Amino acid sequence: MEESAVIVKDNILLRIFKGVDSDNRVFKPYNKQYAAREGKTDVSMTQKGDMLRDMTQKALNAYEAKIYFKTEESRKKARWHN
Protein backbone atom coordinates (compact mmCIF):
# COMPACT_ATOMS: atom_id res chain seq x y z
CA MET A 1 0.00 0.00 0.00
CA GLU A 2 2.91 2.35 0.68
CA GLU A 3 3.97 2.15 -2.97
CA SER A 4 0.45 3.04 -4.09
CA ALA A 5 0.38 6.01 -1.71
CA VAL A 6 3.68 7.29 -3.12
CA ILE A 7 2.25 7.07 -6.65
CA VAL A 8 -0.89 8.97 -5.64
CA LYS A 9 1.13 11.68 -3.88
CA ASP A 10 3.46 12.02 -6.87
CA ASN A 11 0.47 12.33 -9.22
CA ILE A 12 -0.98 15.09 -7.03
CA LEU A 13 2.32 16.96 -7.18
CA LEU A 14 2.60 16.52 -10.96
CA ARG A 15 -0.89 17.93 -11.40
CA ILE A 16 -0.04 20.91 -9.19
CA PHE A 17 3.14 21.58 -11.16
CA LYS A 18 1.05 21.56 -14.35
CA GLY A 19 -1.13 24.29 -12.81
CA VAL A 20 -4.40 22.39 -12.58
CA ASP A 21 -6.63 21.57 -9.62
CA SER A 22 -8.19 18.26 -8.60
CA ASP A 23 -10.96 18.80 -11.18
CA ASN A 24 -8.38 19.45 -13.93
CA ARG A 25 -9.25 23.14 -14.05
CA VAL A 26 -6.44 25.64 -14.55
CA PHE A 27 -5.61 27.52 -11.34
CA LYS A 28 -7.25 30.91 -11.08
CA PRO A 29 -4.80 33.71 -11.84
CA TYR A 30 -3.37 35.86 -9.06
CA ASN A 31 -5.11 39.16 -8.51
CA LYS A 32 -3.25 42.11 -10.02
CA GLN A 33 -2.03 43.53 -6.71
CA TYR A 34 -0.58 40.22 -5.52
CA ALA A 35 1.02 39.49 -8.90
CA ALA A 36 2.66 42.93 -8.94
CA ARG A 37 3.87 42.63 -5.34
CA GLU A 38 5.29 39.12 -5.78
CA GLY A 39 6.51 39.60 -9.35
CA LYS A 40 4.64 36.47 -10.47
CA THR A 41 1.99 35.82 -13.05
CA ASP A 42 1.70 32.02 -13.10
CA VAL A 43 0.11 30.27 -10.13
CA SER A 44 2.46 27.45 -9.17
CA MET A 45 1.80 26.80 -5.45
CA THR A 46 5.56 27.00 -4.94
CA GLN A 47 6.23 30.46 -3.51
CA LYS A 48 8.63 28.94 -1.00
CA GLY A 49 7.99 25.23 -1.64
CA ASP A 50 7.58 24.42 2.06
CA MET A 51 3.98 23.22 1.81
CA LEU A 52 4.60 20.80 -1.05
CA ARG A 53 7.82 19.52 0.55
CA ASP A 54 5.76 18.73 3.66
CA MET A 55 3.33 16.55 1.70
CA THR A 56 3.89 12.91 2.59
CA GLN A 57 2.11 9.57 2.67
CA LYS A 58 1.56 6.71 5.07
CA ALA A 59 0.10 3.24 4.63
CA LEU A 60 -2.57 2.67 7.28
CA ASN A 61 -3.06 -1.00 6.52
CA ALA A 62 -3.04 -3.31 3.50
CA TYR A 63 -6.00 -1.46 1.94
CA GLU A 64 -5.75 2.17 3.04
CA ALA A 65 -3.24 4.98 3.00
CA LYS A 66 -3.32 8.68 3.69
CA ILE A 67 -1.69 11.65 2.03
CA TYR A 68 -1.08 14.49 4.48
CA PHE A 69 1.08 17.46 5.42
CA LYS A 70 3.68 16.94 8.16
CA THR A 71 3.41 20.36 9.79
CA GLU A 72 0.48 22.38 11.08
CA GLU A 73 1.70 25.40 9.10
CA SER A 74 1.50 23.43 5.85
CA ARG A 75 -1.91 22.01 6.78
CA LYS A 76 -3.17 25.57 7.30
CA LYS A 77 -1.77 26.67 3.93
CA ALA A 78 -3.38 23.68 2.22
CA ARG A 79 -6.78 24.45 3.77
CA TRP A 80 -6.45 28.08 2.67
CA HIS A 81 -5.68 27.01 -0.92
CA ASN A 82 -8.59 24.59 -1.07
Buried (B, 14 or more C-beta within 10 A) or exposed (E): BEEEBBEBBEEBEEEBEEEEBEEEEEBEEBEEEEBEEEEBEEBEBBEEEEBBEBBBBEBEEEEEBEEBBEEEEBBEBBEEEE
